[in-house]
Amino acid sequence: MEKPKKLLITGGAGFIGSHLADELLGHGYQVRVLDLLDPQVHGQARRRPEYLAGEVELVVGDVNDPAKVEEALRGVDAVFHFAAAVGVGQSMYEVAHYTRINNLGTAVLLEALIKNPVQRLVVASSMSLYGEGLYQTPAGETRLAGERTLEQLKRGEWEFRDADGAVLQPRPTPETKPPALASVYALSKFDQERLCLMIGRAYNIPTVALRFFNAYGPRQALSNPYTGVLAIFAARLLNDNPPAIFEDGLQQRDFVSVYDLVRGCRLALQTPGAAGEVFNIGSGEPHTVRDVAARLAHVMGKQHIRPDILGKYRVGDIRHCYADISKARQVLGYSPQVRLDDGMVELSSWLAGQVAVDRVSQASAELAARGLTV
């Protein structure tokens, strides 16, 4: 395969997409971005972000607009499809919006690619489609956990237990775990992934799906209350408000530096054997939500602000999930380089120059009004 030269990133003016643009430019590629500049992410002015590299060609447009998509694809050798509405909670009441952007937008892009095939398509999928991660019994047996009942959640019984009452322990979740789609967002990301792999196979467009875990780093949309949990916590702390944590804060997640994540994206583009495959892109290490909130407060000099442990459940949330990244290591040569503590320090330095509008209380009220918190 001839090396691609010009690349398109849909949704490329956002947090992860802009970092990917930097990574690709640094390796000699030309980069074009198609982005709507959604006000929820970019503010009402919808200006080109200052952090987007000057060498990047920006096409402002909706991924649902066939004419704009065809314009953005002109002369392109490969595509990274990142355009998506993001957020578990919001997806549970803005159902049509999430379905239009994520599902229909992907279909519009794929119809354009059928007419104008590229050398590679890389689609951003999500760990959310796993639902719960894998678990292990005290006897060492691997278990699929299913879903927690509303009755146990109302009692504040957060963990999964076996028939004898012993707590099941989370284990690394591999790509082979069956999906368990607990939110509209998760359903839409699974749809994006499957559509791209299906059409890629049918029309001989080498396609790779990457299941991103919880990315963090500079450029996150701090005023968007439906973005990544670390950005939400940062917005609260910047305004001297306590991070609000659902359940007891001991739920485990996989936090991956955006620099590691975009390196994984580049490897998915460059590795011939990746075509047709799905890969987890995470750190491979679990951390509790309460722990990362405390670490972030510490590096921001706000350790006196204690998190608010809500003791409530949000519909669509899962208890534990972190990545098994052995397949990405073996096939892509992917290896995380940024330790969480180091990544937090850099994030704190960037946050020192930022202003965030704290809309978390408003978003929480939206969820509560719709009965989406218990």
Secondary structure, DSSP 4 states (H G I P E B T S, - for coil): -PPP-EEEEETTTSHHHHHHHHHHHTTT-EEEEEE---HHHH-TT-PPPTTS-TTSEEEE--TT-HHHHHHHHTT-SEEEE------HHHHTT-HHHHIIIIIIHHHHHHHHHHHS--SEEEEEEEGGGG-S-EEE-TTS-EEE-----HHHHHTT--S-B-TTSPBPEEEPBPTTSPP---SHHHHHHHHHHHHHHHHHHHTT--EEEEEE-EEE-TT--TT-TTS-HHHHHHHHHHTT-PPEESTTS--EEEEEEHHHHHHHHHHHHH-GGGTT-EEEES-S-EEEHHHHHHHHHHHTT-TTS--EE----BTT--SB--B--HHHHHHH-------HHHHHHHHHHHHTT------HHHHHHHHHHTT-B-
